[in-house]
């Protein structure tokens, strides 16, 4: 018996683990009205990082079209969200509590 349930896509195919490729992107200036996060690829899971001010690394995925995602030591990371979404579907909506924030997204397919 698996510890985590086996995720399946709309066709019933099993999606084991995170996937084999990583896509990265960044949204800057996300304000209090929010921003829908929708990617141009099918995904099996995402990690969302709300950036702080002290950048420690830039990560770029292996999927064509990936943009550098910036990780900060004083940011907030929403750990792996195991979800299956088709290209263009909204994964989640992010909004700043006040002012504006930058958001980096890592997505596995």
Phi and psi restraints in degrees (value plus and minus 20) as a CYANA .aco file:
   2 UNK   PHI     -93.8   -53.8
   2 UNK   PSI     132.1   172.1
   3 UNK   PHI     -94.3   -54.3
   3 UNK   PSI     -64.9   -24.9
   4 UNK   PHI    -118.9   -78.9
   4 UNK   PSI     126.0   166.0
   5 UNK   PHI     -87.0   -47.0
   5 UNK   PSI     131.0   171.0
   6 UNK   PHI     -97.6   -57.6
   6 UNK   PSI     103.5   143.5
   7 UNK   PHI    -104.2   -64.2
   7 UNK   PSI     120.0   160.0
   8 UNK   PHI    -145.0  -105.0
   8 UNK   PSI     125.8   165.8
   9 UNK   PHI    -102.1   -62.1
   9 UNK   PSI    -197.5  -157.5
  10 UNK   PHI     -82.1   -42.1
  10 UNK   PSI     -40.4    -0.4
  11 UNK   PHI    -111.6   -71.6
  11 UNK   PSI     -19.6    20.4
  12 UNK   PHI      67.2   107.2
  12 UNK   PSI     -18.0    22.0
  13 UNK   PHI     -94.6   -54.6
  13 UNK   PSI     118.2   158.2
  14 UNK   PHI     -92.0   -52.0
  14 UNK   PSI     121.4   161.4
  15 UNK   PHI    -140.1  -100.1
  15 UNK   PSI      72.5   112.5
  16 UNK   PHI    -106.2   -66.2
  16 UNK   PSI     115.3   155.3
  17 UNK   PHI      48.5    88.5
  17 UNK   PSI    -171.7  -131.7
  18 UNK   PHI    -108.3   -68.3
  18 UNK   PSI     -40.0     0.0
  19 UNK   PHI      94.6   134.6
  19 UNK   PSI    -199.4  -159.4
  20 UNK   PHI    -131.1   -91.1
  20 UNK   PSI     -29.7    10.3
  21 UNK   PHI    -150.6  -110.6
  21 UNK   PSI     131.6   171.6
  22 UNK   PHI    -137.1   -97.1
  22 UNK   PSI     111.8   151.8
  23 UNK   PHI    -134.9   -94.9
  23 UNK   PSI     114.8   154.8
  24 UNK   PHI    -145.8  -105.8
  24 UNK   PSI     125.4   165.4
  25 UNK   PHI    -174.9  -134.9
  25 UNK   PSI     149.6   189.6
  26 UNK   PHI    -162.3  -122.3
  26 UNK   PSI     117.7   157.7
  27 UNK   PHI    -135.6   -95.6
  27 UNK   PSI     102.4   142.4
  28 UNK   PHI    -126.3   -86.3
  28 UNK   PSI     131.3   171.3
  29 UNK   PHI      47.9    87.9
  29 UNK   PSI      17.0    57.0
  30 UNK   PHI     -94.7   -54.7
  30 UNK   PSI      98.8   138.8
  31 UNK   PHI    -122.4   -82.4
  31 UNK   PSI    -186.4  -146.4
  32 UNK   PHI     -91.3   -51.3
  32 UNK   PSI     -36.7     3.3
  33 UNK   PHI     -98.3   -58.3
  33 UNK   PSI     -35.8     4.2
  34 UNK   PHI      70.9   110.9
  34 UNK   PSI     144.9   184.9
  35 UNK   PHI    -162.6  -122.6
  35 UNK   PSI     105.0   145.0
  36 UNK   PHI     -94.6   -54.6
  36 UNK   PSI     109.5   149.5
  37 UNK   PHI    -116.1   -76.1
  37 UNK   PSI      91.7   131.7
  38 UNK   PHI    -155.3  -115.3
  38 UNK   PSI     108.9   148.9
  39 UNK   PHI    -124.2   -84.2
  39 UNK   PSI     138.8   178.8
  40 UNK   PHI    -106.6   -66.6
  40 UNK   PSI      -4.6    35.4
  41 UNK   PHI    -155.7  -115.7
  41 UNK   PSI     139.0   179.0
  42 UNK   PHI     -92.4   -52.4
  42 UNK   PSI     120.3   160.3
  43 UNK   PHI    -150.5  -110.5
  43 UNK   PSI     135.6   175.6
  44 UNK   PHI    -132.2   -92.2
  44 UNK   PSI     -29.8    10.2
  45 UNK   PHI     159.6   199.6
  45 UNK   PSI     133.6   173.6
  46 UNK   PHI    -157.2  -117.2
  46 UNK   PSI     138.3   178.3
  47 UNK   PHI    -148.1  -108.1
  47 UNK   PSI     110.9   150.9
  48 UNK   PHI    -136.2   -96.2
  48 UNK   PSI     110.9   150.9
  49 UNK   PHI    -142.1  -102.1
  49 UNK   PSI      97.5   137.5
  50 UNK   PHI    -105.2   -65.2
  50 UNK   PSI      94.3   134.3
  51 UNK   PHI     -90.3   -50.3
  51 UNK   PSI     124.9   164.9
  52 UNK   PHI    -120.7   -80.7
  52 UNK   PSI    -172.4  -132.4
  53 UNK   PHI    -123.6   -83.6
  53 UNK   PSI     -39.1     0.9
  54 UNK   PHI    -120.4   -80.4
  54 UNK   PSI      69.9   109.9
  55 UNK   PHI     -89.6   -49.6
  55 UNK   PSI     115.8   155.8
  56 UNK   PHI    -138.7   -98.7
  56 UNK   PSI     -41.9    -1.9
  57 UNK   PHI    -182.5  -142.5
  57 UNK   PSI     134.5   174.5
  58 UNK   PHI    -141.6  -101.6
  58 UNK   PSI     108.5   148.5
  59 UNK   PHI    -136.5   -96.5
  59 UNK   PSI     115.3   155.3
  60 UNK   PHI    -144.5  -104.5
  60 UNK   PSI     108.5   148.5
  61 UNK   PHI     -92.6   -52.6
  61 UNK   PSI     153.9   193.9
  62 UNK   PHI    -110.7   -70.7
  62 UNK   PSI     -34.1     5.9
  63 UNK   PHI    -100.0   -60.0
  63 UNK   PSI     115.6   155.6
  64 UNK   PHI     -74.8   -34.8
  64 UNK   PSI     116.2   156.2
  65 UNK   PHI      74.3   114.3
  65 UNK   PSI     -22.9    17.1
  66 UNK   PHI     -84.7   -44.7
  66 UNK   PSI     121.4   161.4
  67 UNK   PHI    -134.0   -94.0
  67 UNK   PSI     132.7   172.7
  68 UNK   PHI     -79.4   -39.4
  68 UNK   PSI     108.5   148.5
  69 UNK   PHI    -116.2   -76.2
  69 UNK   PSI     117.8   157.8
  70 UNK   PHI    -127.9   -87.9
  70 UNK   PSI     108.2   148.2
  71 UNK   PHI    -128.1   -88.1
  71 UNK   PSI     118.9   158.9
  72 UNK   PHI    -143.9  -103.9
  72 UNK   PSI     128.9   168.9
  73 UNK   PHI     -95.0   -55.0
  73 UNK   PSI     -40.1    -0.1
  74 UNK   PHI    -130.1   -90.1
  74 UNK   PSI       0.7    40.7
  75 UNK   PHI    -112.5   -72.5
  75 UNK   PSI    -195.3  -155.3
  76 UNK   PHI    -142.9  -102.9
  76 UNK   PSI     107.7   147.7
  77 UNK   PHI    -132.3   -92.3
  77 UNK   PSI     107.4   147.4
  78 UNK   PHI    -110.2   -70.2
  78 UNK   PSI      91.1   131.1
  79 UNK   PHI     -78.5   -38.5
  79 UNK   PSI     155.9   195.9
  80 UNK   PHI     -66.4   -26.4
  80 UNK   PSI     103.2   143.2
  81 UNK   PHI    -124.0   -84.0
  81 UNK   PSI      88.7   128.7
  82 UNK   PHI     -99.1   -59.1
  82 UNK   PSI      72.3   112.3
  83 UNK   PHI    -153.0  -113.0
  83 UNK   PSI     135.2   175.2
  84 UNK   PHI    -138.0   -98.0
  84 UNK   PSI      99.0   139.0
  85 UNK   PHI    -155.0  -115.0
  85 UNK   PSI     122.6   162.6
  86 UNK   PHI     -97.8   -57.8
  86 UNK   PSI     140.6   180.6
  87 UNK   PHI     -73.3   -33.3
  87 UNK   PSI     112.2   152.2
  88 UNK   PHI      66.7   106.7
  88 UNK   PSI     -32.3     7.7
  89 UNK   PHI     -97.4   -57.4
  89 UNK   PSI     123.6   163.6
  90 UNK   PHI     -89.4   -49.4
  90 UNK   PSI     106.0   146.0
  91 UNK   PHI    -103.0   -63.0
  91 UNK   PSI     -64.0   -24.0
  92 UNK   PHI    -190.6  -150.6
  92 UNK   PSI     148.8   188.8
  93 UNK   PHI    -137.0   -97.0
  93 UNK   PSI     111.5   151.5
  94 UNK   PHI    -133.4   -93.4
  94 UNK   PSI     117.1   157.1
  95 UNK   PHI    -157.7  -117.7
  95 UNK   PSI     124.9   164.9
  96 UNK   PHI     -97.0   -57.0
  96 UNK   PSI     125.7   165.7
  97 UNK   PHI     -87.1   -47.1
  97 UNK   PSI     -57.5   -17.5
  98 UNK   PHI    -178.3  -138.3
  98 UNK   PSI     134.7   174.7
  99 UNK   PHI      47.1    87.1
  99 UNK   PSI    -155.8  -115.8
 100 UNK   PHI    -163.2  -123.2
 100 UNK   PSI     131.8   171.8
 101 UNK   PHI    -152.0  -112.0
 101 UNK   PSI     141.9   181.9
 102 UNK   PHI    -125.0   -85.0
 102 UNK   PSI     122.8   162.8
 103 UNK   PHI    -148.1  -108.1
 103 UNK   PSI     106.2   146.2
 104 UNK   PHI    -126.9   -86.9
 104 UNK   PSI     119.1   159.1
 105 UNK   PHI    -146.1  -106.1
 105 UNK   PSI     112.5   152.5
 106 UNK   PHI    -132.8   -92.8
 106 UNK   PSI     110.3   150.3
 107 UNK   PHI    -151.9  -111.9
 107 UNK   PSI     116.7   156.7
 108 UNK   PHI    -123.0   -83.0
 108 UNK   PSI     119.5   159.5
